[in-house]
Amino acid sequence: MGGYSLAGNTVFENKDPYSQGNFVFLEKDIRSFYNGGETRITPNSVSIGIPSNSNVSHSLTVNGNDKLGTNGSTITAINNYDDEANLPSILGGSSYVHTFTIPNIQKARNTVLVSPHSGLTQGLMISQARVSADNTVEVVFSNITTVSIDMPTTTFNFSIITFPFIS
């Protein structure tokens, strides 16, 4: 449990014997600037600024809640998934509800985005998509024509954004 100095800041590192994780304790704030971005580490938080005009690839992994932008909402997770469906023939002027099994999705406060790999048959539209139960996304397909539409087997892309519950 030795300490060392980093630009006048004292840092202590200790290994947790139970989970084998490292803990770092700071005495003061640490700030670094690079390519228009900024990283700030304080005794209570870490703030990382990634410049939008940078030519290098940046990646950020957050284990927990995240907030994008100054006025953004807190996001618990963003999940992406592809699934294939062979929809039945849908009568003109009617709708069909199809359920997709998508792992690791919980019924919570979600926004569901769904789009087909290839275009939908003219007159067929996605009129609603929602997480109806854990690991289940329900999509409503509506035929706005007067004739039946039988779409070929199609792969659909899903993005599910989950927000924390408001208490």
C-alpha positions in Angstrom: 0.0 0.0 0.0 2.6 2.5 -1.1 1.9 5.9 -2.3 3.5 7.8 -5.1 3.3 11.4 -6.3 1.7 12.4 -9.7 2.1 16.2 -10.4 1.7 17.0 -6.7 -1.2 14.6 -6.2 -0.8 11.8 -3.8 -2.3 8.5 -5.1 -2.7 5.4 -2.9 -3.5 2.1 -4.5 -4.8 -0.9 -2.6 -5.8 -4.4 -3.8 -9.1 -5.7 -2.6 -8.5 -9.3 -1.3 -12.1 -10.4 -1.9 -12.8 -9.4 -5.5 -9.2 -8.8 -6.5 -10.1 -5.2 -7.7 -7.9 -2.2 -7.3 -8.9 0.9 -5.4 -7.3 4.3 -6.0 -7.6 7.1 -3.4 -6.7 10.6 -4.4 -5.8 13.5 -2.2 -6.6 16.2 -4.8 -8.0 16.6 -8.4 -6.1 15.4 -11.4 -6.8 16.9 -14.9 -5.3 16.1 -18.2 -5.9 17.6 -21.7 -5.4 15.9 -25.0 -6.5 16.6 -28.6 -9.3 18.9 -27.4 -10.6 16.4 -24.8 -10.2 16.4 -21.1 -10.1 13.9 -18.3 -10.7 14.9 -14.7 -10.4 12.6 -11.7 -11.5 13.8 -8.3 -11.7 11.9 -5.0 -15.4 11.4 -5.8 -15.8 11.1 -9.6 -14.2 10.6 -13.0 -15.1 12.9 -15.9 -13.9 12.1 -19.4 -14.4 14.5 -22.3 -14.1 13.0 -25.8 -13.7 15.7 -28.5 -16.2 15.4 -31.3 -13.8 16.6 -34.0 -11.0 14.1 -33.2 -9.6 11.9 -36.0 -8.7 9.1 -33.6 -11.0 6.3 -32.5 -12.3 6.7 -29.0 -14.2 4.2 -27.0 -15.9 4.5 -23.6 -17.4 1.7 -21.6 -19.7 2.5 -18.7 -20.7 -0.1 -16.1 -23.8 1.5 -14.7 -25.9 4.5 -15.7 -24.7 7.0 -18.3 -25.8 10.4 -19.4 -25.1 11.8 -22.9 -25.0 15.5 -23.4 -25.6 18.4 -21.0 -29.4 18.0 -21.1 -29.5 14.3 -21.8 -31.4 11.7 -19.8 -29.7 9.0 -17.8 -29.5 5.7 -19.8 -29.2 2.3 -18.1 -28.4 0.3 -21.3 -28.5 0.3 -25.1 -28.9 -3.1 -26.6 -28.7 -4.0 -30.3 -29.9 -7.2 -31.8 -30.9 -8.8 -35.1 -33.7 -11.3 -35.6 -35.3 -12.9 -38.6 -39.1 -13.2 -39.1 -41.4 -14.8 -41.6 -44.6 -12.8 -41.2 -47.9 -14.3 -42.3 -49.9 -12.8 -45.1 -51.5 -9.7 -43.6 -55.0 -8.8 -44.9 -55.6 -5.3 -46.4 -56.6 -2.7 -43.8 -55.5 -5.0 -40.9 -52.6 -5.4 -38.5 -50.5 -8.3 -37.2 -48.6 -8.5 -33.9 -45.3 -10.4 -34.0 -43.2 -11.1 -30.9 -39.4 -11.3 -31.1 -37.4 -13.0 -28.4 -34.5 -10.7 -27.5 -32.2 -11.9 -24.7 -31.1 -9.7 -21.8 -33.9 -7.2 -22.2 -36.1 -6.3 -19.2 -39.5 -4.8 -19.2 -38.8 -1.4 -17.9 -38.7 2.2 -19.3 -37.6 1.4 -22.8 -37.5 3.0 -26.2 -37.5 0.5 -29.0 -36.2 1.2 -32.5 -36.8 -1.4 -35.2 -36.0 -1.4 -38.9 -35.8 -4.1 -41.6 -32.5 -5.0 -43.3 -34.4 -4.7 -46.6 -37.3 -2.4 -47.4 -40.8 -3.4 -46.3 -43.3 -4.3 -49.0 -45.0 -1.2 -50.2 -48.1 -0.5 -48.1 -46.8 -2.5 -45.0 -45.6 -0.4 -42.1 -44.3 -0.8 -38.5 -46.9 0.9 -36.5 -45.7 0.1 -33.0 -42.8 -1.5 -31.2 -42.4 -2.1 -27.4 -40.9 -4.3 -24.8 -44.0 -6.3 -23.7 -42.2 -8.6 -21.2 -38.7 -9.5 -20.2 -36.8 -10.7 -23.3 -39.8 -10.0 -25.6 -40.3 -7.2 -28.1 -43.7 -6.9 -29.6 -43.9 -5.3 -33.1 -47.2 -4.3 -34.8 -47.2 -4.5 -38.6 -50.0 -2.7 -40.4 -51.2 -3.2 -43.9 -52.5 0.2 -45.1 -53.6 -1.1 -48.6 -56.8 -2.9 -49.6 -55.0 -6.1 -50.7 -53.2 -8.8 -48.7 -49.4 -8.4 -48.3 -47.2 -11.5 -47.9 -43.7 -10.2 -47.1 -40.7 -12.6 -47.6 -38.6 -13.7 -44.6 -36.8 -10.6 -43.4 -34.1 -9.8 -40.8 -35.0 -6.9 -38.5 -32.5 -4.7 -36.5 -33.5 -3.7 -33.0 -32.0 -1.0 -30.7 -33.5 -0.9 -27.3 -32.6 2.0 -25.0 -33.4 1.5 -21.3 -33.9 4.3 -18.8 -33.9 4.0 -15.0 -37.2 3.9 -13.2 -38.3 7.3 -11.8 -39.3 6.9 -8.2 
